[in-house]
Amino acid sequence: MTAYASNGFASRRSRMLALGHTELIMLLRNRSALVSALVLPLGSLWFIHSVTPSTFTARDDEQLLAGPVLATGTIGMVLLFVVYSTLVGAYVARREGLVLKRLRTGSLSDSEILVGTAMPVAGVAWAQCGIVLGVGVALLDVQSPASSPLLLIGVVIGTVLVAALAACSAVFTRTVEMAQLTTMPLILVSVAGSGLVMPLEALPSWATEVCRVLPLTPVMELVRLGWLGTDDGTAVWSAALPQLGGALLWTAAAVWVARTWFRWEPRK
């Protein structure tokens, strides 16, 4: 029984790796998607850092350094542009080209198809997160991670969340060209309200409470706690538990919606 389960896992892994390799080749051939994935997040960090003041003023008049805010926020940019935006286009292109329909007739399960398609952009995103971490510590005077495991957990959960949200967005995206429009609401709301370019502490109290329920906010809070720790020196993991619960709740909901309503055949 154990050998059968082990062989089944190895078979699933080999199938997903083969699909992931194919998707990586397709990504490398798609110059616009490749440039968006490789240049846009780090380019956004450089641009925003060049036009942003060195500090933000919180509600209690405390001065918050911009470097840590922008460095952690760039990880959110990576998740949105490298994973979410790229995957919506990939899912739609494969669906409209009947690739997904053909894959379902083979040995791959639905979950394996979706995960295998997401693997290349997830790898690119994690590599870019490592670059952002190095740039933040070396050039932006941001401290080394207070809790590397928590930071890693935040990035992994965030990757799963935005990949599931990409599958959800692909449901109502008719063409690859429309993906540029259908991805904008989540990107704009997350950039403005999940603390990617401005800390939640700098917003009015009512706006902060509204922004806390946005899909990407718990993930970004996990990333910040894992990288920057807590202001008052309290235990990082204790402070992270509510954010971890929120991130897992959003992820579970997005995965359920994607599994329930994802469209495998072209829209008429």
C-alpha positions in Angstrom: 0.0 0.0 0.0 2.8 2.3 0.9 4.7 1.5 -2.3 1.5 2.2 -4.3 1.0 5.6 -2.7 4.7 6.4 -3.2 4.5 5.5 -6.9 1.3 7.5 -7.3 2.9 10.6 -5.7 6.0 10.2 -7.9 3.7 9.8 -11.0 1.8 13.0 -10.1 5.0 14.9 -9.5 6.5 13.8 -12.8 3.3 14.8 -14.7 3.2 18.2 -13.0 6.9 18.8 -13.7 6.4 18.0 -17.3 3.5 20.4 -17.6 5.4 23.0 -15.7 8.4 22.7 -18.1 6.1 23.2 -21.0 4.6 26.2 -19.4 8.0 27.6 -18.7 8.9 27.3 -22.4 5.7 29.1 -23.3 6.5 31.9 -20.8 9.9 32.4 -22.2 8.4 32.7 -25.7 5.9 35.3 -24.6 8.0 38.4 -24.5 5.3 40.8 -23.1 4.5 38.4 -20.2 8.2 37.8 -19.5 9.0 41.5 -19.4 6.0 42.1 -17.2 7.1 39.3 -14.8 10.8 40.2 -14.7 10.9 44.0 -14.9 7.7 45.4 -13.6 7.9 44.5 -9.9 11.5 45.7 -9.4 11.0 48.6 -11.7 8.0 49.6 -9.6 10.2 49.5 -6.5 12.8 51.8 -8.1 10.2 54.2 -9.4 8.1 54.4 -6.2 11.2 54.7 -4.0 12.4 57.6 -6.2 9.1 59.6 -5.9 8.1 58.7 -2.3 9.1 60.8 0.7 11.6 59.2 3.1 8.9 58.8 5.8 5.2 58.4 6.3 3.2 60.0 9.1 1.0 57.6 11.0 -2.3 58.6 12.7 -0.4 59.1 16.0 2.1 61.4 14.3 4.8 58.7 14.4 7.2 58.8 11.5 7.4 55.5 9.6 10.4 54.9 7.4 9.5 54.5 3.7 12.2 51.9 2.9 10.7 49.0 4.9 7.2 49.8 3.7 8.3 49.8 0.0 10.5 46.8 0.3 7.8 44.6 1.8 5.2 46.1 -0.5 7.3 45.1 -3.5 6.8 41.5 -2.5 3.1 42.1 -2.9 3.8 43.7 -6.3 5.6 40.5 -7.3 2.7 38.4 -6.3 0.2 40.6 -8.2 2.2 41.1 -11.4 4.3 38.0 -11.7 1.8 35.4 -10.5 -1.7 36.8 -10.6 -1.6 38.9 -13.8 0.5 36.5 -15.8 -1.6 33.5 -14.7 -4.9 35.0 -15.7 -3.5 35.4 -19.3 -2.1 31.9 -19.2 -5.3 30.2 -18.1 -7.4 32.1 -20.6 -4.9 31.5 -23.5 -4.8 27.7 -22.7 -8.6 27.5 -22.4 -9.3 29.4 -25.6 -6.7 27.4 -27.5 -8.4 24.1 -26.3 -5.2 23.1 -24.4 -7.0 22.7 -21.1 -9.7 20.6 -22.7 -7.1 18.3 -24.2 -5.2 18.0 -21.0 -8.3 16.9 -19.1 -8.6 13.9 -21.5 -5.2 12.6 -20.3 -3.9 11.4 -17.0 -3.7 14.8 -15.3 -6.3 15.8 -12.7 -7.9 19.2 -12.7 -5.8 20.3 -9.7 -2.6 19.1 -11.4 -3.4 21.1 -14.5 -4.0 24.3 -12.6 -0.9 23.8 -10.3 1.3 22.7 -13.2 0.4 25.8 -15.2 1.2 28.0 -12.2 4.6 26.4 -11.3 6.9 28.5 -13.6 5.5 31.9 -12.6 5.6 30.8 -8.9 9.3 29.9 -9.3 10.0 33.3 -11.0 8.1 35.1 -8.2 10.0 33.4 -5.4 13.3 34.2 -7.1 12.3 37.8 -7.4 11.2 37.9 -3.7 14.7 36.7 -2.9 16.1 39.6 -5.0 13.8 42.1 -3.2 15.0 40.8 0.1 18.6 41.3 -0.9 18.0 44.8 -2.3 16.0 45.8 0.8 18.8 44.8 3.2 21.7 46.0 1.1 20.4 49.3 -0.5 17.3 50.4 1.5 18.7 49.8 5.0 16.0 47.4 5.9 16.8 44.9 8.7 17.3 41.2 8.1 14.2 39.1 8.5 12.9 38.9 12.1 11.4 35.5 11.4 12.5 33.9 8.1 10.0 31.0 8.5 7.1 33.4 9.0 8.2 35.4 6.0 8.4 32.3 3.9 5.0 31.2 5.0 3.6 34.6 4.0 5.1 34.3 0.5 3.9 30.8 0.0 0.4 31.4 1.2 0.3 34.6 -0.9 1.4 32.7 -4.0 -1.3 30.1 -3.5 -3.9 32.8 -2.9 -3.1 34.9 -6.0 -2.9 31.8 -8.2 -6.4 30.8 -7.0 -7.6 34.3 -7.6 -6.1 34.2 -11.1 -8.2 31.0 -11.8 -11.3 32.9 -10.5 -10.6 35.9 -12.7 -10.1 33.7 -15.7 -13.7 32.5 -15.3 -15.1 35.9 -16.5 -12.2 36.8 -18.9 -13.2 36.1 -22.5 -9.9 36.8 -24.2 -6.2 37.2 -23.4 -6.5 40.9 -24.3 -9.4 41.3 -21.8 -7.1 40.0 -19.1 -5.4 43.4 -18.9 -8.8 44.8 -17.9 -10.2 42.1 -15.6 -7.0 42.0 -13.5 -7.0 45.7 -12.9 -9.7 45.9 -10.1 -7.8 43.5 -7.7 -4.4 45.0 -8.6 -5.6 48.6 -8.0 -7.5 47.8 -4.8 -4.5 45.8 -3.4 -1.9 48.4 -4.3 -4.0 51.2 -2.7 -5.5 49.3 0.2 -3.3 46.4 1.3 -0.3 48.6 2.2 1.9 48.0 -0.8 2.9 51.7 -1.2 1.5 53.2 2.0 1.2 51.7 5.5 -2.3 51.1 6.8 -1.3 53.1 9.9 -1.1 56.3 7.7 -4.8 55.9 6.6 -7.8 57.1 8.6 -9.1 54.6 11.1 -12.2 53.7 9.2 -10.2 53.2 6.0 -7.7 50.9 7.9 -10.6 48.7 9.1 -12.0 48.4 5.6 -8.6 47.6 4.1 -8.0 44.8 6.6 -10.6 42.7 5.0 -9.1 42.9 1.5 -7.8 39.6 0.1 -4.1 40.5 0.1 -3.9 42.4 3.4 -3.4 39.4 5.7 -0.6 38.1 3.5 1.1 41.5 3.5 0.8 41.7 7.2 2.5 38.2 7.5 5.3 39.4 5.2 5.8 42.5 7.3 5.8 40.7 10.6 8.2 38.0 9.2 10.6 40.6 7.8 10.3 43.6 10.2 9.0 42.0 13.4 6.8 44.0 15.8 7.2 47.6 16.8 6.9 46.9 20.6 9.1 43.8 20.5 6.3 41.3 21.3 6.3 37.8 20.1 6.1 37.8 16.3 4.2 34.5 16.0 1.5 35.7 18.5 1.0 38.8 16.5 0.8 36.8 13.3 -1.9 34.3 14.3 -4.9 36.5 13.4 -3.3 37.4 10.0 -2.5 33.8 9.4 -6.1 32.9 10.0 -7.3 35.6 7.6 -4.9 34.6 4.9 -5.8 30.9 5.1 -9.5 31.8 5.1 -9.2 33.9 1.9 -7.0 31.2 0.3 -9.5 28.5 1.1 -12.4 30.6 -0.3 -10.5 31.4 -3.5 -9.5 27.7 -4.0 -13.1 26.6 -3.5 -14.4 29.1 -6.0 -11.8 28.2 -8.6 -12.5 24.5 -8.2 -16.2 25.0 -8.4 -16.6 27.5 -11.3 -13.4 27.3 -13.4 -14.2 27.1 -17.1 -12.3 24.5 -19.0 -13.8 25.1 -22.4 -13.8 28.2 -24.6 -16.5 30.8 -23.9 -19.1 31.0 -26.6 
